[in-house]
Amino acid sequence: MLQPNDISSFWLPFTPNRAFKASPRMLTRADGMYFYDEAGRALLDACAGLWCCNAGHGRKQIADAISRAAHELDFAPTFQFAHPRAFELSQRVAAMAPEGMDHVFFVNSGSEAADTALKIARAYFQKIGQGTRFRLIGREKAYHGTTLAGISVGGIGNNRKPYGPLIPGTDDHIPLPYDYATMRFTRGEPKGGESYADALENLVALHGAETIAAVIVEPFSGSGGVYGSSAEYFKRLRAICDKYGFLLIFDEVITGFGRMGYAFAAERYGVTPDIINFAKGVSNGAAPLGGSVISNKIHDAFMNNSGGEHAIELFHGHTYSAHPLACAAALATLDIYRDEGLFEHARKMEKVLEDGVHSLKGAPFVADIRNAGFAAGIELEMDSKAPGRRGLDAIKLAFHEQNLVVRVGGDTIALSPPLIASESDISKIIDGIRGVLSKLS
Ligand SMILES: Cc1ncc(COP(=O)(O)O)c(C=O)c1O
């Protein structure tokens, strides 16, 4: 029989379910920088939900837009039909992307965006008569979501190991441009690192450029542990892709919409990829939405090489691609980012977060501190007998003792506050983390 308040049925994603259900952490309301639990206790949100609520929580403008859309057009198919907000949103997003990237394919999540970009890359080369290009190259520690394609190009062992053979043509991963011996406790993105990009040359030598379709990278690796990289590194990646004619995909699911102080990290680093994936911040987390911004070169190849006008150019999409409620949420979100200057604010606050987080150097169990844009990671020394145990302890201590919601990947605490954070919010987060570190064992 169903029991009220029975928490056994919900299988939580990426969570130790047994530990959670023994001592749940419930969030029942959110407003501004805060979550609230069942008892009404306020918990400062140090991670913008899950890197997504960049404009803070409980934004009335967004809630009203979703409500209006639900009353007006609850659903419209985007297979063979469409609705005006889908076009409006695609224009708004494309206008924020680098020049020459004027087309947007909508999906519902970052994982689906990864699938979309990788499929488009392979199909593009078929369209232009280079069908031998099928290899998709990822990077160590990368996170591109959880579909089979995403974990194939992803580089986090635990996300891949249980799932048997992955997608053919995705075995290669270039190194993460990070050297623990020389880069620990760097403030901001470590400089240089171009030689890490040169690893692509080795793959060209090994497989032949004519077999490579694309390389996919996060301009800043979030879930893999918060690693930034230099503009020079990304420029070198771009140059190698151009030299050999394969595509560069930026997975900006975290870095898009202000996390790096710009609409996209592509702007921060002055590099134009061929495809930019986005999700999360585009709708402030208030409705599921993701997508890929596609270069004109790729888009036009599909339009010009697919036969007569009756022909479908890309056999791909989702029931909820450009869902009307999600589009309404995103349009309201982009208005807020623009009207409140939140990307510029994030740029200003970046240094405050950097100073705060690096003040934790020397605290117990701190192995490394990294930051880039308006995000930072505090890597804890791993308990060799129980990897991840110290990270989980940090979440629990933060929640129960410091009134703080933090995100942990493995044993790295990730901080990515909503972009509305003030200096005093950042101080409170750093004080809370200091309290957490003092209680770790
Ligand atoms: C870079 C990156 N790509 C893809 C994803 C997957 O997004 P989703 O969880 O919406 O499927 C994430 C999620 O954290 C991400 O950080």
The ligand as an SDF file (V2000), in Angstrom:
LIG
                    3D

 16 16  0  0  0  0  0  0  0  0999 V2000
   29.4590   20.0080  -19.4400 C   0  0  0  0  0  0  0  0  0  0  0  0
   28.2130   19.2210  -19.2470 C   0  0  0  0  0  0  0  0  0  0  0  0
   27.6600   18.6080  -20.2920 N   0  0  0  0  0  0  0  0  0  0  0  0
   26.5140   17.9120  -20.1870 C   0  0  0  0  0  0  0  0  0  0  0  0
   25.8750   17.7980  -18.9810 C   0  0  0  0  0  0  0  0  0  0  0  0
   24.6320   16.9930  -18.8800 C   0  0  0  0  0  0  0  0  0  0  0  0
   23.5410   17.7930  -18.7000 O   0  0  0  0  0  0  0  0  0  0  0  0
   22.1580   17.1600  -18.1910 P   0  0  0  0  0  0  0  0  0  0  0  0
   22.3800   16.7340  -16.7820 O   0  0  0  0  0  0  0  0  0  0  0  0
   21.1960   18.2850  -18.3470 O   0  0  0  0  0  0  0  0  0  0  0  0
   21.8460   16.0170  -19.0860 O   0  0  0  0  0  0  0  0  0  0  0  0
   26.3950   18.4540  -17.8710 C   0  0  0  0  0  0  0  0  0  0  0  0
   25.7300   18.3710  -16.5600 C   0  0  0  0  0  0  0  0  0  0  0  0
   26.2540   18.7190  -15.5370 O   0  0  0  0  0  0  0  0  0  0  0  0
   27.6050   19.1670  -18.0010 C   0  0  0  0  0  0  0  0  0  0  0  0
   28.1610   19.7720  -16.9580 O   0  0  0  0  0  0  0  0  0  0  0  0
  1  2  1  0
  2  3  1  0
  2 15  2  0
  3  4  2  0
  4  5  1  0
  5  6  1  0
  5 12  2  0
  6  7  1  0
  7  8  1  0
  8  9  2  0
  8 10  1  0
  8 11  1  0
 12 13  1  0
 12 15  1  0
 13 14  2  0
 15 16  1  0
M  END
$$$$
